[in-house]
Amino acid sequence: MLQEYTMIAKTFKGLEGVLADELLHLGANNIQIQRRAVQFTGDKSLMYKANLWLRTASRILKPIATFQARDADEVYDRIKELDWEKYISCNSSIAIDSTVYSDIFRHSRYVTYRVKDAIVDFFMERFGKRPNVKLNGPDLYINIHIAQTTVTVSLDSSGESLHKRGWRSEQTEAPINEALAAGMLLMTGWNGHSDLIDPMCGSGTFLIEAAMIALNIPPGIYRDKFAFEKWNDFDSELFETLYNDESDNREFRYHIFGSDSSYYAVKVAEKNVKNAGLQHYITLQQVAIQELKPQSQNALIITNPPYGERLEPKNISQLYDNIGTALKHKFSGSTAWIISSNKEALKRIGLKPSKKIPLLNGDLDCLFVKYELFTGEHKDYKRNKRNIATKQTFDTTLCEHYGRTAD
């Protein structure tokens, strides 16, 4: 039986709850939501699965030490006390990443230097040789996290951030992060039980992430390596078994449609879709949203329009006017979700949101807004929805009373 230990899955602001749900479904124990992270326990098999399957995580850390320190010299002393021979040798290479939230430790780079010095001195004093620092592709990624005076030393099992799936060969300007896109799709309840439309698809991030969710393809399947593959205790047989397991894949009976007004964006999206091997499920076309003909009714619409940083105010207002007109007149019966940092522009859509979720896209505070699209007046839609819910409750109660199931 494999040993269980504590791990930390790092994520992006606003996705902590989604990540916690993912970990629960993956079989993690003792799940605790933290700031841009979720702590959990599991064994080596779960660590491998977490790297392969988590759509909203950026990396999976395995803490090896936690201690208190009030200055960089104390950090040096405590790091040097650790038995680094368990993890690397004199001939190994290391990379150190430090994150500091502290009134005492002001400079994360200086902390990184002192940690490096401690590890180097550990080996020099014993063997007269030292491991090298290698920023790209080292044998061991070491993560240092300092919160005030609490220092946590972890091994980074992922290496390059997990949001870098491996299917993206090209990108348009300011593409949305893959993990954020996947998290937003999961927030909408997307599971592949309808068509999906992105009318401003850019490089195709929403389209590809949506297809992978619908087909239940692990997002890590496209990566060529994980950091844990260089660890001393790497179990290649276990990992190969998990990597090649396709038992959870499922059928997708619907379709995904992407479009963009930019010829270049559509070509980039086509390349990325091909790299992901998802051409059968995704159709692309070059067309502006105001000229787009509905490909589907009762679809999920999700998009990341320009926020206005590179467009004149007049143009951005017109763009959001066009979005609102298209949603109102072409997509009745569907549900639309739009992310934007431009709250004034969102008002130009002219629809009443049913939900607003604050998210961070890069360094921009955004709203992820839901619109339920219908014909007629909003009050009539709400009344009809309430009547349907009341009837369903009545039918269920009646059937339970007579021992039957509702149709």
C-alpha positions as CSV (number, residue, x, y, z in Angstrom):
1,M,0.0,0.0,0.0
2,L,1.4,3.4,-1.0
3,Q,2.1,6.0,1.7
4,E,-0.2,8.9,2.0
5,Y,1.2,12.4,2.4
6,T,0.2,16.1,2.2
7,M,0.2,17.9,-1.1
8,I,-0.7,21.4,-2.3
9,A,-2.3,22.1,-5.7
10,K,-1.7,25.7,-6.7
11,T,-4.3,27.6,-8.8
12,F,-5.5,31.0,-9.9
13,K,-7.6,33.5,-8.0
14,G,-11.3,32.5,-8.1
15,L,-10.8,28.9,-9.0
16,E,-10.1,27.4,-5.6
17,G,-13.6,26.0,-5.2
18,V,-13.6,24.4,-8.6
19,L,-10.2,22.8,-7.9
20,A,-11.4,21.5,-4.6
21,D,-14.3,19.8,-6.5
22,E,-11.9,18.3,-9.0
23,L,-9.7,16.9,-6.2
24,L,-12.8,15.4,-4.5
25,H,-13.8,13.6,-7.7
26,L,-10.2,12.4,-8.1
27,G,-10.2,10.7,-4.7
28,A,-8.2,13.2,-2.6
29,N,-8.6,13.3,1.2
30,N,-8.5,16.1,3.8
31,I,-9.2,18.8,1.3
32,Q,-8.7,22.4,2.6
33,I,-9.1,25.5,0.5
34,Q,-6.3,28.1,0.8
35,R,-5.3,31.3,-0.9
36,R,-4.9,30.4,-4.6
37,A,-4.3,26.8,-3.5
38,V,-6.0,23.7,-2.2
39,Q,-4.2,21.4,0.3
40,F,-5.0,17.7,0.3
41,T,-3.6,14.3,1.1
42,G,-3.1,11.3,-1.1
43,D,-0.5,8.8,-2.2
44,K,2.0,8.7,-5.2
45,S,-0.7,7.4,-7.5
46,L,-2.9,10.4,-6.7
47,M,0.0,12.8,-7.2
48,Y,0.5,11.4,-10.7
49,K,-3.3,11.6,-11.3
50,A,-3.4,15.2,-10.1
51,N,-0.8,16.2,-12.6
52,L,-2.6,14.3,-15.4
53,W,-6.2,15.2,-14.6
54,L,-6.5,18.5,-12.8
55,R,-7.8,21.1,-15.2
56,T,-7.6,24.2,-12.9
57,A,-4.3,23.5,-11.1
58,S,-1.0,25.2,-12.1
59,R,1.3,22.8,-10.2
60,I,1.3,20.1,-7.6
61,L,3.7,20.6,-4.6
62,K,4.8,18.0,-2.1
63,P,5.9,19.8,1.2
64,I,9.0,18.2,2.8
65,A,9.5,20.7,5.7
66,T,7.8,23.6,7.5
67,F,9.5,25.8,10.0
68,Q,9.6,29.2,11.6
69,A,12.3,31.8,10.6
70,R,12.8,35.5,11.2
71,D,15.6,36.2,8.8
72,A,17.4,34.8,5.8
73,D,20.2,33.4,7.8
74,E,17.8,31.3,9.9
75,V,16.2,30.1,6.6
76,Y,19.7,29.1,5.4
77,D,20.4,27.1,8.6
78,R,17.1,25.2,8.5
79,I,17.4,24.4,4.8
80,K,20.9,23.1,5.3
81,E,19.7,20.8,8.1
82,L,17.5,18.9,5.6
83,D,18.8,15.6,4.2
84,W,19.1,16.6,0.5
85,E,20.7,13.3,-0.4
86,K,17.2,11.8,-0.3
87,Y,16.2,13.9,-3.3
88,I,19.4,14.7,-5.4
89,S,23.1,14.0,-5.7
90,C,26.2,16.2,-6.3
91,N,25.7,15.6,-10.1
92,S,22.1,16.8,-10.1
93,S,20.7,20.2,-11.1
94,I,18.2,22.3,-9.2
95,A,15.9,25.2,-9.8
96,I,14.4,27.2,-6.9
97,D,11.2,29.3,-6.9
98,S,10.4,31.5,-3.9
99,T,7.1,33.2,-3.1
100,V,7.0,35.6,-0.2
101,Y,4.1,37.2,1.7
102,S,5.8,38.7,4.7
103,D,6.6,42.0,6.4
104,I,10.0,40.5,7.4
105,F,11.2,38.9,4.2
106,R,10.9,41.6,1.5
107,H,12.9,40.2,-1.3
108,S,12.0,36.7,-2.7
109,R,15.2,36.7,-4.9
110,Y,17.4,37.0,-1.8
111,V,15.6,34.1,-0.1
112,T,16.2,32.1,-3.3
113,Y,19.9,32.9,-3.1
114,R,20.2,31.8,0.5
115,V,18.3,28.6,-0.1
116,K,20.6,27.8,-3.0
117,D,23.6,28.5,-0.8
118,A,22.4,26.2,1.9
119,I,21.9,23.3,-0.5
120,V,25.2,23.9,-2.2
121,D,27.0,24.0,1.1
122,F,25.3,20.8,2.3
123,F,26.9,18.9,-0.5
124,M,30.3,20.8,-0.6
125,E,30.9,20.0,3.1
126,R,30.2,16.3,2.6
127,F,31.6,15.5,-0.9
128,G,33.5,18.6,-2.1
129,K,31.2,18.8,-5.1
130,R,27.9,20.6,-5.6
131,P,24.7,20.3,-7.7
132,N,24.3,22.9,-10.4
133,V,21.6,25.5,-10.8
134,K,19.6,25.0,-14.0
135,L,16.6,27.2,-14.7
136,N,15.1,25.0,-17.5
137,G,14.6,21.3,-17.1
138,P,16.5,20.7,-13.8
139,D,16.5,17.4,-12.0
140,L,14.6,18.9,-9.1
141,Y,12.3,21.9,-8.8
142,I,12.2,23.3,-5.3
143,N,9.5,25.6,-4.1
144,I,9.9,28.0,-1.1
145,H,6.8,29.6,0.3
146,I,7.0,32.2,3.1
147,A,3.9,33.5,4.9
148,Q,5.1,36.0,7.5
149,T,7.6,33.8,9.5
150,T,6.3,30.4,8.4
151,V,8.5,28.8,5.7
152,T,7.3,25.8,3.7
153,V,9.8,23.8,1.6
154,S,8.2,21.7,-1.2
155,L,9.2,19.6,-4.2
156,D,7.4,20.7,-7.3
157,S,6.1,17.6,-9.0
158,S,4.9,19.4,-12.1
159,G,7.8,21.5,-13.4
160,E,6.4,23.8,-16.1
161,S,3.0,25.2,-15.1
162,L,0.2,22.7,-15.8
163,H,-1.8,25.3,-17.7
164,K,0.7,24.8,-20.5
165,R,-1.1,21.7,-21.8
166,G,1.1,21.1,-24.8
167,W,-1.4,21.5,-27.6
168,R,-0.8,25.2,-28.2
169,S,1.6,25.8,-31.0
170,E,0.6,29.4,-31.8
171,Q,-1.4,32.1,-30.0
172,T,-3.2,35.3,-30.7
173,E,-2.6,38.4,-28.6
174,A,-3.5,38.0,-24.9
175,P,-5.1,34.5,-25.1
176,I,-6.9,33.4,-22.0
177,N,-5.1,31.0,-19.7
178,E,-6.0,27.3,-20.3
179,A,-6.6,26.6,-16.6
180,L,-8.8,29.7,-16.2
181,A,-10.8,28.7,-19.4
182,A,-11.3,25.2,-18.0
183,G,-12.4,26.5,-14.6
184,M,-14.8,28.9,-16.2
185,L,-16.3,26.1,-18.3
186,L,-16.7,24.0,-15.2
187,M,-18.4,26.9,-13.4
188,T,-21.0,27.0,-16.1
189,G,-21.8,23.4,-15.5
190,W,-20.5,22.3,-18.9
191,N,-20.2,18.6,-19.3
192,G,-20.8,18.1,-23.0
193,H,-24.6,17.7,-22.9
194,S,-25.2,20.4,-25.5
195,D,-23.6,22.2,-28.3
196,L,-21.1,25.0,-27.4
197,I,-20.4,28.2,-29.3
198,D,-17.6,30.7,-28.9
199,P,-18.2,33.6,-31.3
200,M,-14.9,35.3,-30.6
201,C,-12.7,32.3,-30.2
202,G,-9.3,33.8,-30.7
203,S,-6.7,30.9,-30.6
204,G,-9.4,28.4,-29.6
205,T,-8.8,27.9,-25.9
206,F,-12.4,27.6,-24.8
207,L,-13.1,25.3,-27.8
208,I,-10.3,22.9,-27.0
209,E,-10.8,22.9,-23.2
210,A,-14.6,22.3,-23.7
211,A,-13.9,19.4,-26.0
212,M,-11.5,17.8,-23.6
213,I,-14.0,18.2,-20.7
214,A,-16.8,16.7,-22.9
215,L,-14.7,13.7,-23.9
216,N,-13.2,13.5,-20.5
217,I,-9.7,13.7,-21.9
218,P,-7.0,14.4,-19.2
219,P,-5.4,17.8,-19.8
220,G,-2.0,16.5,-19.0
221,I,-2.1,13.9,-21.8
222,Y,-0.4,16.3,-24.3
223,R,2.6,17.2,-22.1
224,D,5.9,15.5,-22.9
225,K,7.2,15.5,-19.3
226,F,6.5,16.1,-15.7
227,A,9.1,17.0,-13.0
228,F,8.3,13.9,-10.9
229,E,9.7,11.7,-13.7
230,K,13.2,12.7,-12.5
231,W,12.6,12.0,-8.9
232,N,14.5,9.2,-7.2
233,D,11.3,7.3,-6.3
234,F,9.7,7.7,-9.7
235,D,7.5,4.6,-10.4
236,S,7.5,4.4,-14.2
237,E,5.3,1.3,-14.3
238,L,2.6,3.0,-12.2
239,F,2.7,6.2,-14.2
240,E,2.5,4.3,-17.6
241,T,-0.5,2.5,-16.3
242,L,-2.3,5.7,-15.3
243,Y,-1.2,7.6,-18.5
244,N,-2.5,4.9,-20.8
245,D,-5.8,4.3,-18.9
246,E,-8.6,5.3,-21.3
247,S,-11.4,3.8,-19.2
248,D,-12.9,7.1,-18.2
249,N,-13.1,8.5,-21.8
250,R,-16.7,9.2,-22.9
251,E,-18.7,9.9,-26.0
252,F,-19.6,13.4,-27.1
253,R,-22.8,13.5,-29.1
254,Y,-22.9,17.3,-29.7
255,H,-20.7,19.8,-31.5
256,I,-18.5,22.8,-30.7
257,F,-18.5,25.9,-33.0
258,G,-15.9,28.6,-33.0
259,S,-15.7,31.8,-35.0
260,D,-13.8,35.0,-35.1
261,S,-13.7,38.2,-37.2
262,S,-9.9,37.8,-37.6
263,Y,-8.6,35.5,-40.4
264,Y,-5.3,35.1,-38.5
265,A,-7.1,34.0,-35.3
266,V,-9.1,31.4,-37.1
267,K,-6.0,30.0,-38.7
268,V,-4.2,29.9,-35.3
269,A,-7.2,28.1,-33.8
270,E,-7.3,25.6,-36.6
271,K,-3.6,24.7,-35.9
272,N,-4.2,24.3,-32.2
273,V,-7.4,22.2,-32.7
274,K,-5.4,20.0,-35.0
275,N,-2.6,19.6,-32.5
276,A,-5.1,18.5,-29.9
277,G,-6.6,16.0,-32.4
278,L,-10.1,17.4,-31.9
279,Q,-11.0,18.4,-35.5
280,H,-13.9,16.0,-35.5
281,Y,-15.6,17.8,-32.7
282,I,-14.8,21.5,-33.5
283,T,-15.9,23.6,-36.5
284,L,-14.3,27.0,-37.2
285,Q,-15.2,29.9,-39.4
286,Q,-14.2,33.5,-40.0
287,V,-17.2,35.7,-39.4
288,A,-18.0,38.8,-37.2
289,I,-20.5,38.2,-34.4
290,Q,-23.0,40.6,-36.0
291,E,-23.0,38.5,-39.2
292,L,-22.9,35.1,-37.4
293,K,-25.8,32.8,-38.2
294,P,-26.9,30.5,-35.3
295,Q,-25.4,27.1,-35.7
296,S,-27.4,25.7,-32.8
297,Q,-30.3,26.4,-30.4
298,N,-30.1,25.6,-26.6
299,A,-26.3,25.8,-26.7
300,L,-23.8,27.1,-24.2
301,I,-22.3,30.3,-25.4
302,I,-19.0,31.4,-23.8
303,T,-16.6,34.0,-25.0
304,N,-13.7,36.3,-24.0
305,P,-14.2,39.5,-26.0
306,P,-11.7,42.4,-26.1
307,Y,-11.8,44.5,-23.0
308,G,-10.8,47.8,-24.7
309,E,-7.1,48.1,-24.0
310,R,-6.4,48.2,-27.7
311,L,-9.7,49.6,-29.1
312,E,-11.0,53.1,-29.1
313,P,-14.0,53.7,-26.7
314,K,-16.3,54.2,-29.7
315,N,-15.3,50.9,-31.2
316,I,-15.5,48.9,-27.9
317,S,-19.0,50.3,-27.3
318,Q,-20.0,49.2,-30.7
319,L,-18.5,45.8,-30.2
320,Y,-20.5,45.1,-27.0
321,D,-23.6,46.6,-28.7
322,N,-23.2,43.9,-31.4
323,I,-22.7,41.2,-28.9
324,G,-26.0,42.1,-27.1
325,T,-27.9,42.4,-30.4
326,A,-26.6,39.0,-31.6
327,L,-27.5,37.3,-28.3
328,K,-30.9,38.8,-28.1
329,H,-32.0,38.1,-31.7
330,K,-30.1,35.0,-32.7
331,F,-29.7,32.7,-29.7
332,S,-33.0,32.5,-27.8
333,G,-33.1,29.4,-25.7
334,S,-29.3,29.4,-25.1
335,T,-27.3,30.5,-22.1
336,A,-24.4,32.9,-22.6
337,W,-21.3,33.5,-20.4
338,I,-19.0,36.5,-21.0
339,I,-15.8,37.5,-19.2
340,S,-14.6,41.1,-19.3
341,S,-12.8,43.6,-17.2
342,N,-14.7,46.5,-18.9
343,K,-17.8,46.8,-16.7
344,E,-19.1,49.8,-18.6
345,A,-18.9,47.9,-21.9
346,L,-20.8,45.0,-20.3
347,K,-23.7,47.3,-19.7
348,R,-23.9,47.9,-23.5
349,I,-25.0,44.3,-24.0
350,G,-28.4,45.4,-22.7
351,L,-29.3,42.1,-21.0
352,K,-29.9,41.5,-17.3
353,P,-27.3,39.2,-15.9
354,S,-28.5,36.2,-13.8
355,K,-25.1,35.7,-12.2
356,K,-21.8,37.6,-11.8
357,I,-18.6,35.9,-10.7
358,P,-15.4,37.9,-10.0
359,L,-12.3,36.4,-11.6
360,L,-8.8,37.5,-12.3
361,N,-7.6,37.2,-15.9
362,G,-3.9,37.9,-15.8
363,D,-3.6,41.0,-13.6
364,L,-7.1,42.3,-14.6
365,D,-10.1,42.1,-12.3
366,C,-12.9,40.7,-14.4
367,L,-16.5,39.7,-14.1
368,F,-17.7,36.4,-15.5
369,V,-21.3,37.2,-16.3
370,K,-24.2,34.8,-17.1
371,Y,-27.1,35.7,-19.4
372,E,-30.2,33.5,-19.8
373,L,-31.5,34.2,-23.3
374,F,-35.2,34.0,-24.0
375,T,-37.9,35.6,-26.1
376,G,-40.4,38.1,-24.7
377,E,-40.2,39.9,-21.3
378,H,-37.9,38.9,-18.5
379,K,-40.8,38.8,-16.0
380,D,-42.7,36.4,-18.3
381,Y,-39.6,34.2,-18.5
382,K,-39.2,34.1,-14.8
383,R,-42.9,33.4,-14.3
384,N,-42.8,30.5,-16.7
385,K,-39.6,29.1,-15.2
386,R,-41.2,29.3,-11.7
387,N,-44.4,27.6,-13.0
388,I,-42.3,24.7,-14.5
389,A,-40.4,24.2,-11.3
390,T,-43.7,24.2,-9.3
391,K,-45.2,21.6,-11.6
392,Q,-42.1,19.4,-11.4
393,T,-42.3,19.6,-7.6
394,F,-46.0,18.7,-7.6
395,D,-45.5,15.8,-10.0
396,T,-42.7,14.4,-8.0
397,T,-44.7,14.7,-4.7
398,L,-47.7,13.0,-6.4
399,C,-45.6,10.2,-7.8
400,E,-43.9,9.6,-4.5
401,H,-47.3,9.4,-2.8
402,Y,-48.5,6.7,-5.2
403,G,-45.2,4.9,-5.5
404,R,-44.4,5.8,-9.1
405,T,-41.7,7.6,-10.9
406,A,-42.2,11.0,-12.7
407,D,-42.1,10.9,-16.5
